[in-house]
Amino acid sequence: MRLLDTETGQFFETNPKVATYAILSHTWDPLKGEQTYNELKGSQGRYPMDTQQPPLSQSFPSPTILGSSDSILTSSSPPSIWDDPNFSPKIRDACAIARANGFRYIWIDSCCIDKGSSSELSESINSMHAWYAAAKVCYAFLADVVAEEDLAYPLSTFRKSRWFTRGWTLQELIAPWDVVFFSGDWRVMGSKDTLADLLETVTGIDRGVLLHQKSLDEVSVAARLSWAAKRVTTRVEDEAYSLLGIFDINMPTLYGEGIRAFRRLQEEIMRRIPDQSLFAPGLGLLGCATPVNTAAQNDGIPHPAFIRRCQLQESSRQSLVPSLTNFRDSGSIRVVPRHTVRRILGLS
């Protein structure tokens, strides 16, 4: 794992299992782009290590709930990497926030992955959920949000933020234990804990899942896919790759395969998870949700006819769907324990 040193601005290679680090969640600027690994590496080479100890302009006692509209890192003499006009302001500010909170290292996807290496990119994508889960804190930077507003207001910039519409930020919201939300001017708006009810409303994700009080395995495959159904990715393959961690799946990334990536994801889900809600859209079963819930007043158990239809395996390959959008209406599908299914079907 390649981390960024918040004191020196240099890269640091380490084992994520033993490292202590903060992590950044953000949306990439569609117009200006983001500073890449190669660009930041070039900047690092222009400054000697021993000059790169930028002082803090102020101190912050709280370790995870802080923010400032002022620049935290100040110029030092002789010039350091922090004075480089080509250095990304977003990366500089993220390093400043992390360092002010006592974190020597931070991971930022846009610059800490060498995307010129297909093997490194594939390894990073398959490891990303685990990296977010292992971070001590995740800073969610919502560049299009204004801090001075009522976040719960139906038309607030928080509710409408682009951050809630991107595919990759789904796992970046769920995986970390501690998420602190920052506005576009780096002011703290709250944490995943304090904003849990609002986040549940905006995303449709059970607050128990958000707060790690409920395991992902307790949520049906179809419901998990519904969380991502209204989100978008720049590359069509990322529609599938961004969900690997949500299903605890590892698979090779093959950019150029297009919609085949989502089919491969579904096939891997079939192999790993004994949950047939995956076939609900393909078999036309989503329309059964209302009568099933209406007829199942006893312990919330689906009607036997519904279960028998969901047991259709021979046409499963034809029942796979080409896109996440097919799961938009599957958020209410629940997991039925195997012993309950067997009892209803009269199996020993």
Residue pairs with C-beta under 8 A, 6 or more apart in sequence:
1 13
1 14
1 15
1 16
1 19
1 107
1 112
1 127
1 131
2 11
2 12
2 13
2 37
2 107
2 112
2 113
2 114
3 11
3 12
3 13
3 14
3 19
3 21
3 105
3 106
3 107
3 112
4 10
4 11
4 12
4 40
4 91
4 95
4 105
4 106
4 107
4 108
4 111
4 112
5 11
5 12
5 104
5 105
6 95
6 96
6 98
6 99
6 103
6 104
6 105
6 106
7 52
7 53
7 54
7 99
7 104
8 49
8 52
8 53
8 81
9 43
9 44
9 47
9 52
9 80
9 81
9 82
9 87
9 95
10 44
10 49
10 52
10 81
11 40
11 41
11 44
11 112
12 105
14 105
16 127
16 130
16 131
16 134
17 134
19 105
19 134
20 103
20 104
20 105
20 136
21 103
21 104
21 105
21 106
21 107
21 135
21 136
22 97
22 98
22 101
22 103
22 105
22 106
22 107
22 135
22 136
22 137
22 138
22 139
23 106
23 107
23 108
23 131
23 132
23 135
23 137
23 138
23 139
23 176
24 94
24 106
24 107
24 108
24 109
24 138
24 139
24 141
25 132
25 138
25 139
25 140
25 141
25 163
25 169
25 172
25 173
25 179
26 90
26 108
26 110
26 140
26 141
26 143
26 163
27 143
27 162
27 163
27 166
27 169
28 34
28 110
28 234
29 143
34 88
34 90
34 110
34 111
35 87
35 88
35 90
35 91
35 110
35 111
36 110
36 111
36 115
37 111
37 112
37 113
37 114
37 115
37 116
38 114
38 116
39 86
39 111
40 87
40 88
40 91
40 111
43 81
43 84
43 86
43 87
44 81
46 81
46 84
47 79
47 80
47 81
47 84
51 76
51 78
51 79
51 80
52 76
52 80
52 81
52 82
53 76
53 80
54 73
54 74
54 75
54 76
54 80
54 82
55 74
55 76
56 72
56 73
56 74
56 96
56 99
56 100
57 70
57 71
57 72
57 73
57 74
58 68
58 70
58 72
59 100
60 66
60 68
60 100
60 101
62 101
63 101
63 102
64 101
64 137
64 178
64 180
64 191
65 180
65 188
65 191
66 97
66 100
66 101
66 188
67 97
67 182
67 183
67 186
67 187
67 188
68 186
68 187
69 185
69 186
69 187
71 93
71 96
72 93
72 96
72 97
72 99
72 100
73 82
73 92
73 95
73 96
73 99
75 82
75 83
76 82
76 83
81 87
82 92
88 111
90 141
90 143
91 108
91 110
91 111
93 186
94 106
94 108
94 139
94 141
95 106
97 139
97 182
97 186
98 105
98 106
98 139
101 137
103 136
103 137
107 131
107 135
109 124
109 128
109 168
113 120
113 121
113 124
114 120
114 121
115 121
118 253
121 253
122 252
122 253
125 241
125 244
125 253
126 244
126 250
126 251
126 253
128 171
128 244
128 245
129 171
129 175
129 244
129 245
129 246
130 175
130 245
132 138
132 171
132 172
132 175
132 176
132 245
133 175
133 176
133 177
135 176
136 178
137 176
137 178
137 179
137 180
138 172
138 176
138 178
138 179
138 180
139 179
139 180
139 182
140 163
140 169
140 172
140 173
140 179
140 180
140 181
140 182
141 182
141 186
142 158
142 161
142 162
142 163
142 181
142 182
142 183
142 184
142 189
143 162
143 184
144 157
144 160
144 161
144 162
144 163
144 184
145 157
145 158
145 161
145 163
145 183
145 184
145 189
146 157
146 183
146 184
147 183
147 184
147 185
147 187
147 188
147 189
149 156
149 157
149 158
150 156
151 158
151 159
151 189
151 190
151 195
151 198
152 159
152 198
153 159
158 181
158 189
158 198
158 202
159 198
159 202
163 169
164 202
164 203
164 231
165 230
165 231
165 232
166 231
166 232
166 233
167 228
167 231
167 232
167 233
167 238
167 239
167 242
167 243
168 233
168 238
168 242
169 231
170 227
170 228
170 231
170 242
170 243
170 246
171 242
171 243
171 245
171 246
173 179
173 192
173 199
173 203
173 205
173 210
174 205
174 209
174 210
174 216
174 246
175 245
176 192
177 212
178 191
178 192
178 193
179 191
179 192
180 188
180 190
180 191
180 192
181 188
181 189
181 190
181 191
181 192
181 195
182 188
182 189
183 189
189 195
192 199
192 210
192 211
193 211
196 207
196 210
196 211
197 207
199 205
199 207
199 210
200 206
200 207
200 210
203 227
204 226
204 227
204 331
205 227
206 214
206 219
207 213
208 214
209 216
209 219
216 224
216 246
216 247
216 248
217 273
218 335
219 335
220 275
220 277
220 330
220 333
220 334
220 335
221 247
221 269
221 273
221 275
221 277
221 278
222 277
222 278
222 280
222 281
222 327
222 330
222 333
223 277
223 330
223 331
223 332
223 333
223 334
224 243
224 246
224 247
225 243
225 278
225 324
225 327
225 330
226 327
226 328
226 329
226 330
226 331
227 246
227 331
228 239
228 242
228 243
228 246
228 324
228 327
229 324
229 325
229 326
229 327
229 328
229 330
230 328
231 324
233 239
233 242
235 255
236 258
236 259
236 261
237 253
237 254
237 255
237 256
237 257
237 258
237 261
239 261
239 262
239 323
239 324
240 261
240 262
240 264
240 265
241 253
241 261
243 265
244 250
244 251
244 265
247 265
247 268
247 269
247 272
247 273
248 272
249 265
249 268
249 269
249 272
251 264
251 265
251 268
253 261
254 260
254 261
257 264
259 322
259 323
262 322
262 323
262 324
263 320
263 322
266 278
266 320
266 321
267 320
269 275
269 278
270 278
270 316
274 338
275 335
276 310
276 311
277 310
277 330
277 333
277 335
278 320
279 285
279 310
279 312
279 316
279 319
279 320
280 286
280 310
280 330
280 333
281 321
281 326
281 327
281 330
282 318
282 319
282 320
282 321
282 326
283 309
283 310
283 312
283 315
283 319
285 306
285 309
285 310
286 329
286 330
286 333
288 306
288 309
289 329
289 332
289 333
291 303
292 302
292 303
292 306
293 300
293 332
295 303
296 302
296 303
300 334
301 336
301 340
301 344
302 336
304 344
304 345
307 336
307 341
307 344
307 345
308 345
312 319
321 327
342 348
